[in-house]
């Protein structure tokens, strides 16, 4: 049985009328009671609609398709970013196999694709240690640093700094990786990931980094 349908069945049983020992029935649940424990995925299953996981996979399919034009890819990316604002959906990136293609899109030839990929990475890793660690595993932090310090598109550089900022705050392994990946002109002194002022200083330096014109 579909896991969401299984949850719906349990929900239905839990919220149906119950017969008491004296033969009387408990009062039926109110509409507020019924809606309180319904998740969006359960509602989608009930209505026959796609789950968030289905929508995330569909968006990534569009992003990777040569048949989808840039305008529609931007729409797909926007939908994808909104979906992964939920930490549950962000944590689903790994089991759905979506982290690797997302990181690869950081190096897309189109600046808007790189920008949106960096934006989605930043959203997924924000206050999410599991996702922050995934960036280290995928060796994405050096890529983000390179984009932040050399990409020809200013908006893309800005979103890359946002992604780095989200990736390293309160997560020392990611900050250590960032410091190793910074250009030679930057300080390589150890910084505490919980020291927001010190982290902000690095981010401000990245934002101000001068990029040579092509």
N, C-alpha and C positions, 0 to 999 in steps of 0.2 A: 504493500500500500504506500502511496505517496506520503512522505513524512508530514507534509502540511495537512493532508486529509486525515491522517491519524490524529494530529493535534486537534483538528476540528471535531472529530468524533469524541475525543476525550472532553473537549470543551462543551459539546452538546449534552453529554451525559451529566457532567458536573452542574450544568445550568438548567437541567430539566426538572420538572416537579418531582418531589420525593414523597413517598408514602410513609407516614409516621407509624409508630407501633400501634396507636389507637385507631388506625385506619384513615385518619385525616391526611390531607395533602398540605405540603408546605406551600406558601404563597409563591406564585410564579415570579421569576426574576424580572426586574424592571429593565427598560431599554438601556439605562445607564449601566446596570449590572452586566447585561449581555455584551455591551461594547467594550467594557473595561479591559478584558483580557484578550481581545481579538487583535492579532498583529496584522500589519499590512500584507504579509505573505499569506496568512490564513484567509484574509478577505479575498486576495487575488485567486487563491485556490477555490474558494467558495463560488466566486463569480466567473471562474474559468479563465482568469487573466494570468499574464506572466508574473513570475516572482521577481524580486530584485536581482537575484542571481541570474535569471534568464535575461533580464534587461542589461545587466553588466556585460554578459557574454555577447549579446547582440550588438551592443555599442562597440565593443572591441573588434568584433568581426567587421563592422563598417569601417573602423579606423584603419584596419589592415588591408582593406579591399582596394585594389587598383581601380575598381569600377565605381567607387564612391567619390564624388567631387569634393573639393575642399570645403565648400559651404556646408554640405551635409556632414562632413567629418567634424566640423566645428560644433554643429548641433549635437552630434553623438558625444563629443568630448564634454560638452557642457552638461549633458544628461549624466554622463559617467561621473563627473566631478560631484554633482549633486547627490548621486547615489552613495558615493563613498564618504560623504560627510558623516554618515552613520558608522560608528566604530565597528559594528557587527559586519556591515558590508565591506569595510576596509579590511577587516580580518579575513574576509572570504576571498580576497584577491589571491592569496596563496593556494587554497584548495581548488580554486577555479582555474588555476594556471594563468592568471592575468598579470602577475607582477613582472615576469620576464618580458612580455611584449610591451608593457607600459614603459619599462626602463629603456628598451630599445628605441622607443619613439622619441626619447630625448635627443637622439642623433638624426632625426628625420631631416631631409633636405629643406622642408618648408619651415620657416621660422615660426609660423603660427602653431604648427604641430609640436615643435619643440617647447614652445611657450605653454601650451595646454598640458603637455605631458608633465612639465615641471610643476605646474599648478596642481595637477592631480596627485603627484607624488607628495607635494607639501600638505595637501589636504589629508591624504591617507596616513601620513606618519605623525600628524599633530597629536601630541599627548597619547601616543600609541606605541609602547615599547616594542611590541611584537613586530610592528611595521618598521620601526626605526632599525631594528636589528636586521630586517630583510634587506634594507639598503646596503648594509655592510656586506652581507652574503653575496649580493649581486654586484658588488664593487661599483655602486652607482654614485657614491659621494665624489670620487675624483672626476667623474663625468660632469656632475653638477658644478663643481668648482671650475672646471674648464669652461663651461658655458657661462658662468657668472663673470669670468675674467677675460673672455675672448670672443664671445658670440657677437656677431655684427648687429643683432637686433636688440635694442635697449629693453623692450618689454620682456623679451625672453630672458635676458640677463636678470631682470628684476624678479621674475617668477622663480628663477633658479636660486636666487638668494633667499627667497621666501621658503623654498623647499629645504634648503640647508638649515635655515633658522629653525624650522619645525623639526628637522631630523635630529638636531644635536641638543636641544634644550632638555635638561634633566636626564640625558642619556650619555654617559661618559664615553662608552666605546665609539659612538658615532662622532662625538666631538674630537676624540683622539685621532680618528681617521681623517676628519676635516683638517685638523692642524697639520698632519703629515702631507696632505694634498695641496696646501696653500702654496702660492708662488714663493720663490726664494726670498723676495723682499719683505715678506711677512714674518712676524715673530713666530718662533716655533716653541715658545715657552708653554708649559702645561697650563691649561685653564680648567677650572672646575665647572662642569656642565650645569651645576645648580647656581652658579654666579651669573645672574641675568645681565648685570652691567658689563661683565667681561665678554659674554657672548654677544651682546649688542654692539660692543666695540668692534668685534671681528666683522659682524654683519655690516656695520656702517662703512668699514674699510672696503669690504667687497662691493657695496653699492657705489662707492666713490671711485672704484678702480677704473683707470683710464684705459680705453680700448683703442688701439690704433686703427685708423681708417684703412679700409682695403684699397 
